[in-house]
Amino acid sequence: MLSNLLNFSGGPGALPASVLEQTQRAISALPDTGLSILGTSHRSDWFKALLQEAQDNIRGLLQVPDRYHILFLQGGSSLQFSMIPMNFAAAATAPAEFVASGYWSRKAIGEAAAVVSARTVWDGEAEGYRRLPAWSSLQRSAHAPFFHYISNETVEGLQFTGAPESIGVPLIADMSSDFLSRRFGIGDYAMVYAHAQKNLGPAGVTLALIDDAMLSRIPGGLPPMLDYRTHVEHGSNYNTPPVFSIYVLNLVSRWLRDEIGGVDAMEQINLRKAATLYAALERQPEMFEIHADPGSRSSMNVAFRFRQPHWHEPFLEHAREAGFSGLEGHRSIGGLRASLYNAVSESAVQQLADLVDDFARRHG
Ligand SMILES: *Cc1c(COP(=O)(O)O)cnc(C)c1O
C-alpha cells in the first residue's frame, strides 16, 4: 500500500495530514456553515472572508508589503508564461530577458516568444542543465521590459540561492516549486508567482504577487481574463474562482504558521531534509549520480539516477512495496526524483535515506 506520508511526487505534491483531515470534513460540511465546500458560492460572505484570510496569511508569512497585490488566478503557472509578456512587454522596444536553466524555463521562454520578443541571456542546455549561472556573469540589458527566471527548476533539481542584483529592470520569478519553502525578499521583485500544487495546496489556483507599480504598464485591449487589472479590481473574484483549491491553500497557510511556526522554521526543516537525502546519495557515489552540480542543488527536488540503469526498476519496485510513491524522474530526463516539498516530513526523508542506504548495502 502506498502511503501519503511517503509521497515524494513532483506535483501535485504531498499535503499535510491535518489539512487532508480538515478537507475531508469540509467536503461533507464546513463547520462554519453546514454546507459542503464543493457547493459553497463564491459570492458568499463566507468565501469573501476566506479570500481575505488567505491573502492575509500569505502576507504575514512572507511579510509582503501593501504595495503588492496578492491574486488567486487560474490556468496554472503555464498561463503566466504568456500572461506576463502580454501584460508587461507588449509595448516594449527591447526584448524581455530570460534565463534558460531547465525544462520549465524553456517552456516559459517558448510561450513568451509566441507573444513578444524574448531573449535568452544564459542557456544551460549544452551542459544538460546541471548547474545555474552566477548572477554576476550574465549580460543583461537595462532596457528589457522584465527579467524572468525560475527560482527552482523542478525537473532537474536546480535552485538559485538569491535574487539577481537590480539593474532597474522589473524582476519576475516563477517560484512554483519553492514558494513558502524558504524566506525571500519580495521587495526585490516586480512579480512572483506560484501555482498551488507543489507547496501550497491542490491544483487549480495560482498565486501571483504583483507590485502595484507594474499595473500602469499593462496595455489596453487585453481580454479581461488575461489582464491582471481585472483580477486586482475584482479581488480575485471576477469569474468563479476555484473555491475548493483556495480553501485548501488557506488550510496549508494556517498549518505553516501554526504547526510549523512560519517560513523560517520551514526553511530550517527543508535544509535538514535535503542534507539528509543528498548525504545518503553521496555515500554511494559508485551507485548513484546526482543530476545537479553541488553548488546548484535544490532543497526541494533531488534528481538522481543509478549509474547502472538496470537497478532503476528494482529500486522503484522495492520502494513501492515499502509504501513510497512519486520517485520516478520527470519524463524529460528520466531517472529518479524525490520532491521534498513542505508537507514531506523529516521522518519521511529519513526513511527514504534509509531505503537508499539499505538498497546500496544489499546491491552495491
Ligand atoms: C510544475 C511547474 C510549472 C507548471 O505549472 P502548471 O500549473 O502545470 O501550469 C511551471 N513552473 C514550474 C517551476 C513548475 O515546477
The ligand as an SDF file (V2000), in Angstrom:
LIG
                    3D

 15 15  0  0  0  0  0  0  0  0999 V2000
    5.1880   22.3820  -12.3850 C   0  0  0  0  0  0  0  0  0  0  0  0
    5.7430   23.7170  -12.8180 C   0  0  0  0  0  0  0  0  0  0  0  0
    5.0880   24.5420  -13.7730 C   0  0  0  0  0  0  0  0  0  0  0  0
    3.8170   24.1140  -14.4960 C   0  0  0  0  0  0  0  0  0  0  0  0
    2.7320   24.5170  -13.8030 O   0  0  0  0  0  0  0  0  0  0  0  0
    1.2130   24.2550  -14.2620 P   0  0  0  0  0  0  0  0  0  0  0  0
    0.4380   24.7490  -13.0940 O   0  0  0  0  0  0  0  0  0  0  0  0
    1.0760   22.7890  -14.5020 O   0  0  0  0  0  0  0  0  0  0  0  0
    0.9880   25.0590  -15.4730 O   0  0  0  0  0  0  0  0  0  0  0  0
    5.6340   25.7730  -14.0430 C   0  0  0  0  0  0  0  0  0  0  0  0
    6.7690   26.1930  -13.4490 N   0  0  0  0  0  0  0  0  0  0  0  0
    7.4250   25.4190  -12.5490 C   0  0  0  0  0  0  0  0  0  0  0  0
    8.6740   25.9210  -11.9260 C   0  0  0  0  0  0  0  0  0  0  0  0
    6.9320   24.1710  -12.2220 C   0  0  0  0  0  0  0  0  0  0  0  0
    7.5870   23.4080  -11.3310 O   0  0  0  0  0  0  0  0  0  0  0  0
  1  2  1  0
  2  3  1  0
  2 14  2  0
  3  4  1  0
  3 10  2  0
  4  5  1  0
  5  6  1  0
  6  7  2  0
  6  8  1  0
  6  9  1  0
 10 11  1  0
 11 12  2  0
 12 13  1  0
 12 14  1  0
 14 15  1  0
M  END
$$$$
